[in-house]
Amino acid sequence: MAFPIPIASVLTGATVRQLAYWRKQTASAMPLLVPAGKRGGRYLYSWGDVVALRTIVYLRQEKSLPRIRRAVEALRRLEAEEWTHLGAYSLISTESTIVVKTPSGQLLDLEQQPGTVLDEVLMRDVLEPFATSSGRNVPALKQPRPRIAVDPAVLGGYPVIAGTRVPFDVVARLAQDDLEPAEITAIYPSVDLEAIDDATEFAEQVAAVA
């Protein structure tokens, strides 16, 4: 399962325009992140893509995009032999630099002294809710709504009704087709009224950025 652009936008806090810009190669920089998936000419983001993009949006509240680009490029050079995907790395912002936690657990300075192994650094959890400088509220990645869950082990991370494998948009479409809650729960007994409301609300948020 992969994330269409509108869902990736809601879960990462990146606007659709930002996602398009970060896919482009400029005269001075490589693309920040290009998703590997495509269907019908439309890009599809993976779980790793979403985590990486969310981290970039989080970092942008304190660091400029050129600084983030330079940090990512430094990381690609440092990890040239082991590099797989940006989503496998945890980028961390400190007052003076950008630090990365590699898949092996090392903490590397990417700005002040690129490649220096650090012993300890304050890590911020980009999976929790946060607000962007423009006032956009980014929901918790693993639980964007109380009854909506995002788990890479379930449908590849596609948002589902919590505790089930039922995609949120399936439930939202039934509600939008004017099915009564009792009719929906008859089809999906594990989906309750709160889950229907959350699925509908989340679907409306996704549709607003499409």
N, C-alpha and C positions, 0 to 999 in steps of 0.2 A: 504494500500500500504506500502511496506517496501523497504529498500535500500539494493541492493546486495553489496557485499564487494567492487568491484571497484568504485562504486558511493560513498559509504561511505568513501573510501580512499581519493577521490578527494575533497569531501566536508569538510572533517575534517583535512586534512593535515597529517594524519597518514598513514604510508606505509602499504602495505598488510602484510608484515612481522611483523610490530608492532601490528597490529590488532590481528594476530594469537598469538603473545606472551602475549598480555594483556588478552586473553581469558583463558590462562593456569593458573593453580594453581601451585605455587612453594613450595619448602620445608618450606619457611619462610613467605609466603604471599598468601592471597586469590586472585583469579582472579580479575583484575582491572575492567573489564566489559565483561560480556558474554551476547550476544543478545538473547532475548527470542525466536525469530523466526528462523525457519529452513524450507527449502524446497528442496527436493531432496538431502538431506545431506549437503546442503550449508547454511551457516548462513545468516540471513537477519536482518539488523539493523533497529530499529525504529527511529522516529524523536527524541525521548528522548535520544536514544543511540548516535545519531549523535551530538546532542548538547553537551552531556557529553564528548564524545571523542574529539570534537573540543576544549573544555575547557582544557582537559588534554594536548593536543598538545600545546595549547597556554601557559599554565603554564610551560611546559617543557623547554621553552626558558629561564626561569629564575630559575626553581626549578628542582632538580634531581628526577628521577622516584621513588627511595625509599622514598623520602620526600612526594611525591604525594600519593603513596600507603599508607603511615602511616596516612596522612591527611584523606584519604577516609575511612580507617579503623576506625579512631577516630570518623568520622562523623556517620558511621554505628552504633557505640556504643552509641553515644550521642542521635541518633534519632531512637533507636531500636524499640520503640513502634509506631512511625509514618513513618518509612522508607518505601518507595515505590520503587523508582528508582533514580539512581544518576542523571539522566537527569532533575529531578525536582528541583535540587539544583544548585545554581550559585557559582562556586569556583572562588575566587578572590585572586590575588597575590599582596602582599605588599613587601616592602624591607625586612622585618624581619619574616614574617609568611604567612600562607595560611588561608584565611578567607572564610567562606561559608555564602551565603544568603539562608535561608531555605524557603520553600513554604509559611510559615507564615510571612515572612519578617524580621525575626531576623537575625542579623549578628553575627556569632560565630567564635571565634578564634579556629583553629584546631591544632596549633603547640605550640606557646609560653605558652599559658594558656588555654588548651582545654576546651571548654564549656563556656568560658567567653563571655558574651553578649557585643557586641561593639555598640557604638552609631553612629559612622560615619567612613567610609573608602572610599578611592578612588577606584572606580570601573572601570575596563577596559572592553570595549565591544568586546567580542570574536566573535561577529557575523560579524564584519567588516573584510576587507582583512588584512592579515598579512603574514610575511615571517618567515619561520623556520630558525633555526641556520644553517641548512644544505643548505639553499638557495632555499628551495621549497616555491613557492608562493601559499598561500591558498586563494581562492576567497571568496568574501562576501557570507555568507551562504544563505541569502534570495534572492540574485541576483548574482549568479556566473557568469553570462554574462548579458549584457544589456537587452536582450530579453528572458532570461531564469529566471523563478521564482521558488522559493522553499518556499512553504507556507503549514504549517501543516493542514490548513483548506481545502486545495485542494489536492486530491489524497493522503492524509496522508503525504504530504511534498515531494512526488516524483517530481523531476524537470520537469516543464512543460513550454510551450511557455507562456510568460507573458500575462496575461489577458485572458487566455483560460484554458481548462482542457486537452489540447493535450500534451501527454508526449513528451519530447524532442527527445527520441530515435526513436519514430514513424516517426517524420519528418526527422531525420538524416538518417534512413534506406531508406526512399523514395529518398532522395538526393543521397545516395550511390548506389541506384539501377538505377541511371542515369535519373531519372525523371527531366524534366525541371522545373524551379521555377514556371512557369505559370501553369504547371500541378499540382504541389503541392498546390498552392493557390486555384486552382479549387476544389481540394478535401477539403482543409481547408481554407476558405476565410479569416479567422482571422490571418493566418500565412503569414507574408510578407517576402521579400527577406532577410532583416536583421535577422529575426528570423530563417530562414533556415540556414544562415551562422553561427549564434551562436549555433544552435542545432548541426550542423555538427562538429564545432570546439570543443564543449563540449564533444560530443560523442567520438571524437578522443582522447581527454585527458583521458576519462574514459577507453577507450580501451588500452591505453598505460600502465595502471597500472594493467590491468586484468591478 
